[in-house]
Amino acid sequence: MVSGNFDPSMFLAIFPEIMILVLGLLILLFDLFLPKEQHDKLGWVTAGGLTLIIIGSLFVAQPSGIGEQIFGGMLRHDGLSFSFKMIFLFSAAITAMFVMGMDKVGKRGEFYLLMLASTLGMCLMSSASDLIMLYLAIETTSIPLYILAGFMTEDDKSTEAGFKYLLFGAMTSAILLYGFSLLFGFTGTTNIYKISYGLQMGSFPIVVVFGVLLLIVTGFIFKISAVPMHFWAPDVYEGAPTPVAGFLSTASKAAGFSVLLRVLLIAFPGVLPYWSAFLVAISTLTMTVGNLLALTQKNIKRMLAYSSIAHAGYALIGLGSISSLSILGISSVVFYLVAYVLTNLAAFGVVAAFGKVSGSDDIAAYAGLSRRSPVLALTMMVAFLSLAGMPPFGGFVVKFIVFSAAVQANLIWLAVVGVLNSIVGLYYYLTVLKVVYLYRSEDEEKPLPIPRSYSIALCVLVFGILAIGIVMSPWFNLSTAAAHALF
């Protein structure tokens, strides 16, 4: 349903976006008037404000059962966009709590403002129903992330990370925009929900339609760091501040998937068999390349980068398994991303806490962590075993659902490839845990302090990982409802 006339209730649909803007203004004021020694409170203001936005949105911004297009068809207010908005807001809140512990970053108000600007862009990405709005939302998301990746200007690796991310991002943005322009030229509309009809009426050759789709998908798979657009991720994750790397690997990746779901399923249902087969191939390559390259890494942030690439491949199994617009395929992607965001944020949180004290991201430096900080070691074990897909953690449940979607689509071989890749992943996750629990270190008698903000954030994440793994039905039902709302 399209709501063309102005209705004040439309503002409730964009309540999260409005409140993010308000919170950004508050951060500016606090940054201006708070004494320098109290600037560490900016993180609490950001995390607390985002938490309140989540709570407020649950009360006033939840969509009705039938989604609707608002503001002249520029945005769509439905269960899918709302679910992804909650993921983005949660990820930003947790990231703000991790950033507080960084001496050179956590007291700078511009960092939180840039993160909020990127979060605003992600929220608009998930609800955009027009190509113009979608492109603006992608750029609103990306430009602050380029700056955040290179935020530590005195660190050469951070500067390099920001510059590389900017170059690759600008290139794929140009390819994406060219694809959008061709799509508009062929169909005469920028509304995603009208493009399918325009392509059908134009009777374009399948080669032409798939060529345009290939340009658009190239831009999207860059956001999710899938093969062959994955090459930026290891260098950027290694050089960026660790909380930023975590934010990139979770919220930014989820935003890419939200766009993939809406554009492919709504604008290109007529060529579903073609792009589905293409995504299946990309999924297979992404899983395999990510896991094999992770095996040889000595730096834990690079290892997590390749792990993140592999998990994009797992999520693509659900998207590639969508045959005849299968609801299980769609809901499996949403469900997978919820658990993945919780798990990967926990992993990067441990890396941030340890790196703050040790100053090293080498896996060998984690020797004796179980004696220096049993809590951090236990959190790392929960996160890594969940990433590996071991019960009773959330990663096991969501992988099972994704593989089930492949089996339902008669892609049993793809499910087998996913299982084999999970075994490879388990190996390198256990290799790190072996260092944490079995290796000894000269510093193991020195306790490793955990800032209060880290403790709270990690407790929330571990609870979420266990909640999804042990009690899966409510979360899966919410993901299924979001999938139904897409149409």
PyMOL commands that set and color helices and strands:
alter all, ss='L'
color gray80, all
select helices_A, chain A and resi 10-13+15-33+36-38+41-60+79-99+109-127+131-149+156-187+192-202+206-223+233-239+242-267+269-294+300-320+327-358+363-366+369-372+374-388+394-408+412-438+452-470+473-485
alter helices_A, ss='H'
color red, helices_A
select strands_A, chain A and resi 68-70+75-77
alter strands_A, ss='S'
color yellow, strands_A
deselect
rebuild
show_as cartoon
